[in-house]
Every structure is written in structure tokens, then in C-alpha cells.
Amino acid sequence: MAKLEEVKDILYKKNAALVVAYENGEIKEYYQDRINDIKDILHENENALRGAIVADKVIGKVAGSILTVAGVKEIYADVISQYAIPVLEENHIKYEFREKVEYIINQNKTGMCPMENKYKDEPDIRVIYNEMIK
């Protein structure tokens, strides 16, 4: 089974929020909301996601930007926003998704996610990474 298919399978079977196939072959699943797992991984080791394959429930522009700067090589998203796709394409990150949405919705399901709204027009993904991770 290809790594992307394997992380997708784990994402759904274990109802994880995030599954990472690290470059060393280790696969781990994570269960926090939003981008907290990604932030925790990168705070522990800023190079941890270099060359990784990631399956995530939700990828908006913020998560897509952070994962791109962090060096992932492939992403699967259950739900991806239209703001994330140009970031991935411009940086040659291979990606797949189940559903594309106009934007990531906020936790109350009343409108756009505040982070997506704040950064939707930010052209520099390093600004997003530095403000969210550093």
C-alpha cells in the first residue's frame, strides 16, 4: 500500500485529526483540534515534517502554508479550502482531497474560520508560518 493511501486509511479508521508518515518510515496519528498537533510537532522539532506525507481532516490556507514551509512532500485532506490549493500548487506539494470548500468554517459554524479570514490574502506563507509557529 502506498504511504498516502496508508495515512488516509488510518485517518478514517482511527478517526484521527492528523496522521503523519515521517521520512524515517514511522507513522503516527494525532487527535487535537485545529492546527494544534502540527504546532506541537514543529515546536518539538522544526524539521520533523521534512519529507513527510500527511493526512489531515481539514486543510485551510494556514495549515497548508505551515505544512509547506515545514517541508512536507504530500498532503491528503478530507476537506480543503480554495485558499489552500494555490499555496500547495505554487510550491509543488502533491495533494489530494475528498471535498473542496470555499473556506474553512469556524467552530460555531457561523462563518469563516478566524485564521483563514486573517491570512486569506497574505501572499507570503513564511509570514503565516512565523506568526503561527515561532
Secondary structure, 3 states (H helix, E strand, C coil): CCHHHHHHHHHHHCCCCEEEECCCCCEEEECCCCCHHHHHHHHHCCCCCCCCEEEEEEECHHHHHHHHHHCCCEEEEEEEECCHHHHHHHCCCEEEEEEEECCCECCCCCCECHHHHHHCCCCCHHHHHHHHHC
